[in-house]
Amino acid sequence: MNAPPQAWQIRLENPDDGARIEALNAESFGPGRFSKSAYRLREGVTPVAGLSFVAVEDGVLRGSVRFWPIKVGGHEELLLGPLAVQGNQRGRGIGIGLMQAGIAAAQKGPWRGILLVGDEPYYAKVGFSRLPPGRVKFPGPVDQNRILGLSLKAGEILNLSGEIRRAQIDQPVCADGAGVG
Ligand SMILES: CC(C)(COP(=O)(O)OP(=O)(O)OC[C@H]1O[C@@H](n2cnc3c(N)ncnc32)[C@H](O)[C@@H]1OP(=O)(O)O)[C@@H](O)C(=O)NCCC(=O)NCCS
């Protein structure tokens, strides 16, 4: 069956989108998402302003992508994710479109690269590739084959190495990792 024509639009996330994005992420990743190593890096940290995008169609939120500040070997870089698209709307180019919007915006900033944990065949469509195993260290177990990177400045991803940490803590967190309040 052919995908429906593109009628969705991408715009920056605004504060009113928060609850719908949380619901989409819960539906897409389930409760286990909070135990992933990438979430350790998001606890208590606010996504980077100006890099979080949503796809909307007829007022319905179809997808979301966020980017988070991380420190890699002491340098501030970006972590992509979560990226999620409504289950019955996948395969329409929304995920790629969201990432392209975020990457284009990130290219105007000071960061050298974007990291993520995910399926290389999918993220390669927007230019991500595998980092050499052992190059960077997440705060918890991660499949080394799923650590991907994208250079925002020519060749810079080659220089990323070291421990990955939260860039800063913006709000207190409770023990289960959910933000307080
Ligand atoms: C992954 C996800 C964001 C893709 O969104 P989407 O809007 O369906 O993606 P797009 O329409 O932009 O791209 C679809 C293309 O990517 C391919 N693709 C999708 N997921 C893939 C994967 N995991 N591995 C390889 N290719 C994948 C599709 O086969 C399709 O290929 P084609 O264009 O050659 O037909 C969506 O499936 C989703 O929300 N999944 C659940 C949450 C999730 O897993 N997020 C990613 C965390 S790593």
The ligand as a Gaussian input file, in Angstrom:
#p B3LYP/6-31G(d) Opt

LIG

0 1
 C       11.969000       4.669000      14.038000
 C       10.841000       5.628000      13.671000
 C       11.052000       6.952000      14.369000
 C       10.860000       5.840000      12.151000
 O        9.916000       6.849000      11.837000
 P        9.219000       6.886000      10.397000
 O        8.500000       8.175000      10.298000
 O        8.442000       5.663000      10.171000
 O       10.487000       6.853000       9.462000
 P       10.561000       7.428000       7.986000
 O        9.207000       7.315000       7.353000
 O       11.178000       8.761000       8.017000
 O       11.580000       6.441000       7.321000
 C       11.099000       5.205000       6.905000
 C       12.226000       4.427000       6.270000
 O       13.129000       4.016000       7.295000
 C       13.133000       2.603000       7.368000
 N       13.246000       2.215000       8.771000
 C       12.410000       2.538000       9.785000
 N       12.887000       2.003000      10.933000
 C       14.020000       1.342000      10.618000
 C       14.959000       0.587000      11.363000
 N       14.826000       0.404000      12.665000
 N       16.029000       0.073000      10.704000
 C       16.195000       0.236000       9.376000
 N       15.331000       0.966000       8.613000
 C       14.265000       1.495000       9.239000
 C       11.826000       2.170000       6.740000
 O       11.924000       0.853000       6.262000
 C       11.704000       3.178000       5.628000
 O       12.564000       2.858000       4.575000
 P       12.210000       3.242000       3.046000
 O       12.065000       4.733000       2.995000
 O       13.374000       2.747000       2.274000
 O       10.926000       2.554000       2.765000
 C        9.441000       5.036000      14.025000
 O        9.350000       3.748000      13.458000
 C        9.205000       4.932000      15.526000
 O        8.702000       5.880000      16.141000
 N        9.530000       3.772000      16.130000
 C        9.325000       3.559000      17.553000
 C       10.285000       4.370000      18.370000
 C       11.732000       4.087000      17.975000
 O       12.142000       2.949000      17.816000
 N       12.496000       5.188000      17.826000
 C       13.890000       5.124000      17.460000
 C       14.735000       4.830000      18.652000
 S       16.319000       4.175000      18.218000

